[in-house]
Amino acid sequence: QVQLVESGGGSVQAGGSMRLSCTASGYTYSNYCMGWFRQAPGKEREGVAAIDSDGRTTYADSVKGRFTIHVDHAKNLLYLQMNSLKPAESATYYCAVAPSVFPCKMVAGPLSGSAQRHYDYWGQGTQVTVSS
């Protein structure tokens, strides 16, 4: 049974940085697509960043140049480094994993609403609050 647990959320001032971690247990897939998503109250869940087992990354336009997704295979950890955070980015952040590269290969992209259905495992979320 795969379990994902996010950590690293909290409060930060606008312009600050934060690193989220996602610990994956019971997970030994050599091919995968992993992603970070976020959802603010009253809004739809949106994709932030994704990475596949070949190391290819995809970022939402709004976070390009500021966020970095990274996998530490030795520790089975997925990271999201977030810099220059904005108040509008306050949300619950979720990590998700698919045991294949399929979502990452979709024409619509791994962060799309249609791709989200293909991530089999989701964490419980960690809250990020960015104050102005």
C-alpha positions as CSV (number, residue, x, y, z in Angstrom):
1,Q,0.0,0.0,0.0
2,V,1.5,3.3,-1.1
3,Q,1.3,6.1,1.3
4,L,2.3,9.7,0.7
5,V,2.8,12.2,3.5
6,E,3.5,15.9,2.8
7,S,5.4,18.1,5.2
8,G,7.1,21.5,5.3
9,G,4.1,23.7,5.0
10,G,3.5,26.7,7.3
11,S,3.4,30.4,7.1
12,V,5.8,32.7,5.3
13,Q,5.8,36.3,4.2
14,A,5.4,37.3,0.6
15,G,8.7,37.0,-1.2
16,G,9.9,34.2,1.1
17,S,10.8,30.6,0.4
18,M,9.6,27.3,1.6
19,R,10.4,23.7,0.8
20,L,7.8,21.0,0.8
21,S,8.6,17.3,1.1
22,C,6.6,14.3,0.2
23,T,7.6,11.0,1.8
24,A,6.5,7.9,-0.2
25,S,6.3,4.6,1.6
26,G,5.4,1.3,0.0
27,Y,6.5,2.6,-3.3
28,T,9.1,0.9,-5.5
29,Y,8.1,1.8,-9.1
30,S,10.9,2.4,-11.5
31,N,8.6,4.2,-13.9
32,Y,6.5,7.0,-12.5
33,C,5.0,10.4,-12.8
34,M,4.9,12.5,-9.7
35,G,3.4,15.9,-9.2
36,W,2.5,18.7,-6.8
37,F,-0.9,20.2,-6.9
38,R,-2.6,22.9,-4.8
39,Q,-6.1,23.9,-3.9
40,A,-7.2,27.1,-2.3
41,P,-10.6,27.4,-0.7
42,G,-13.4,27.8,-3.2
43,K,-11.1,27.1,-6.1
44,E,-10.3,24.1,-8.2
45,R,-7.2,22.0,-7.6
46,E,-4.5,23.1,-10.0
47,G,-1.2,21.5,-11.0
48,V,2.0,23.1,-9.9
49,A,4.9,20.9,-11.0
50,A,5.5,17.4,-12.2
51,I,8.5,15.1,-12.8
52,D,8.7,11.7,-14.5
53,S,11.1,8.9,-14.0
54,D,13.4,10.2,-16.8
55,G,13.8,13.4,-14.8
56,R,11.7,15.5,-17.2
57,T,9.9,18.3,-15.4
58,T,6.8,20.4,-16.1
59,Y,5.8,23.6,-14.4
60,A,2.7,25.7,-14.4
61,D,3.5,29.0,-16.1
62,S,2.7,30.9,-12.9
63,V,5.6,29.2,-11.0
64,K,8.3,28.8,-13.7
65,G,11.6,30.2,-12.6
66,R,10.5,30.2,-8.9
67,F,9.6,26.6,-8.1
68,T,11.7,23.5,-8.5
69,I,10.5,19.9,-8.2
70,H,13.1,17.3,-7.3
71,V,13.2,13.6,-6.4
72,D,15.7,12.1,-4.0
73,H,15.5,8.4,-4.9
74,A,17.7,7.3,-2.1
75,K,15.3,8.7,0.5
76,N,12.1,8.2,-1.5
77,L,11.4,11.9,-1.2
78,L,9.7,14.3,-3.5
79,Y,10.5,18.0,-3.0
80,L,9.0,21.2,-4.1
81,Q,11.3,24.2,-3.5
82,M,9.2,27.4,-3.7
83,N,10.8,30.8,-3.9
84,S,9.4,34.3,-4.2
85,L,6.1,33.2,-2.8
86,K,3.0,35.3,-3.4
87,P,-0.1,35.6,-1.2
88,A,-2.3,34.2,-4.0
89,E,-0.3,31.0,-3.7
90,S,-1.7,30.3,-0.2
91,A,-3.3,26.9,-0.5
92,T,-3.2,23.3,0.6
93,Y,-0.5,21.6,-1.4
94,Y,-0.7,17.9,-2.3
95,C,1.7,15.5,-3.8
96,A,0.6,12.7,-6.1
97,V,2.1,9.7,-7.7
98,A,1.2,7.6,-10.7
99,P,2.9,4.2,-11.1
100,S,3.6,4.9,-14.7
101,V,4.7,7.8,-16.9
102,F,1.2,8.0,-18.5
103,P,0.1,11.3,-16.9
104,C,3.4,12.9,-17.7
105,K,3.0,11.9,-21.4
106,M,-0.5,13.2,-21.9
107,V,-0.9,15.8,-24.6
108,A,-2.8,17.9,-22.1
109,G,0.2,17.8,-19.8
110,P,0.7,16.2,-16.4
111,L,-0.8,19.2,-14.5
112,S,-4.1,19.3,-16.4
113,G,-7.4,18.4,-14.9
114,S,-7.6,15.3,-17.1
115,A,-4.2,14.1,-16.0
116,Q,-5.1,14.4,-12.4
117,R,-7.4,11.5,-12.7
118,H,-4.5,9.3,-13.5
119,Y,-2.5,9.8,-10.4
120,D,-3.3,6.8,-8.2
121,Y,-2.0,8.0,-4.9
122,W,-2.4,11.3,-3.1
123,G,-1.1,12.7,0.1
124,Q,-3.3,14.4,2.7
125,G,-2.0,17.8,2.0
126,T,0.0,20.5,3.8
127,Q,-1.1,24.0,4.3
128,V,0.9,26.9,2.9
129,T,0.0,30.4,3.9
130,V,1.7,33.4,2.4
131,S,1.1,36.7,4.1
132,S,1.4,40.1,2.5
